[in-house]
Amino acid sequence: MGGSSRYDRQRPVGPEELAEAEAYRTIAALLREQHAALIPDQRLAWQVAGVLSAAAGELANGRPVPLELRRSVRGMANTLCESMDPR
């Protein structure tokens, strides 16, 4: 095949992408465990966690996440972190 799919165009994964992916996975795990305080609807909390996990998988495997989607996921993750931080 032609190899035009973004799944065929992997690139090296740097430490910044790996750290971002790990942060998304951590937030997703916390959200699944302690969702009630942030998102009372468990199904919605798990869907949000799924988006974070999917973005983490793409980043960790060297596949680009479209810019607007990455900004939205990053913003969502930052907001969730701020909400979960007890300080």
C-alpha positions as CSV (number, residue, x, y, z in Angstrom):
1,M,0.0,0.0,0.0
2,G,1.0,3.6,-0.4
3,G,1.8,4.3,3.3
4,S,-0.2,7.5,3.4
5,S,-1.8,6.8,6.7
6,R,-0.5,8.6,9.8
7,Y,-0.1,5.2,11.4
8,D,2.5,4.5,8.8
9,R,4.5,7.6,9.6
10,Q,6.0,7.1,13.0
11,R,8.7,9.4,14.2
12,P,11.1,9.2,17.1
13,V,9.5,9.7,20.5
14,G,11.3,12.3,22.7
15,P,11.3,12.6,26.5
16,E,8.7,15.4,26.3
17,E,6.2,13.3,24.5
18,L,6.8,10.3,26.8
19,A,6.3,12.6,29.9
20,E,3.1,14.0,28.4
21,A,1.8,10.5,27.6
22,E,2.6,9.3,31.2
23,A,0.9,12.3,32.7
24,Y,-2.2,11.6,30.6
25,R,-2.2,8.0,31.7
26,T,-1.9,9.0,35.4
27,I,-4.7,11.5,35.1
28,A,-6.9,8.9,33.4
29,A,-6.2,6.3,36.1
30,L,-7.0,8.8,38.9
31,L,-10.2,9.9,37.1
32,R,-11.3,6.3,36.8
33,E,-10.7,5.7,40.5
34,Q,-11.9,9.0,42.0
35,H,-14.3,10.4,39.4
36,A,-17.2,11.2,41.7
37,A,-15.7,14.5,43.0
38,L,-15.0,15.8,39.5
39,I,-17.4,14.1,37.2
40,P,-20.3,12.5,39.0
41,D,-21.5,10.5,35.9
42,Q,-19.2,7.5,35.9
43,R,-19.8,6.8,32.2
44,L,-18.7,10.3,31.3
45,A,-15.7,10.1,33.5
46,W,-14.6,6.9,31.9
47,Q,-15.1,8.4,28.4
48,V,-12.9,11.4,29.3
49,A,-10.3,8.9,30.7
50,G,-10.5,7.0,27.5
51,V,-9.7,10.2,25.4
52,L,-6.7,10.8,27.7
53,S,-5.5,7.2,27.4
54,A,-5.9,7.2,23.6
55,A,-3.9,10.5,23.3
56,A,-1.2,9.0,25.5
57,G,-1.0,5.9,23.3
58,E,-0.6,8.0,20.2
59,L,2.1,10.2,21.6
60,A,4.0,7.3,23.2
61,N,4.0,5.4,19.9
62,G,5.4,8.3,17.9
63,R,2.1,9.0,16.1
64,P,1.2,12.7,15.8
65,V,-2.0,13.9,17.4
66,P,-3.7,16.7,15.3
67,L,-2.7,20.1,16.8
68,E,-6.2,21.2,17.8
69,L,-7.0,17.9,19.4
70,R,-3.7,17.9,21.2
71,R,-4.4,21.4,22.6
72,S,-7.8,20.4,23.7
73,V,-6.5,17.2,25.4
74,R,-3.7,19.2,27.1
75,G,-6.2,21.8,28.3
76,M,-8.6,19.1,29.6
77,A,-5.7,17.4,31.4
78,N,-4.5,20.6,33.0
79,T,-8.0,21.5,34.2
80,L,-8.4,18.0,35.7
81,C,-5.1,18.3,37.4
82,E,-6.0,21.6,38.9
83,S,-9.3,20.2,40.1
84,M,-7.7,17.1,41.6
85,D,-4.8,19.0,43.3
86,P,-5.7,19.3,47.0
87,R,-3.5,22.4,47.4
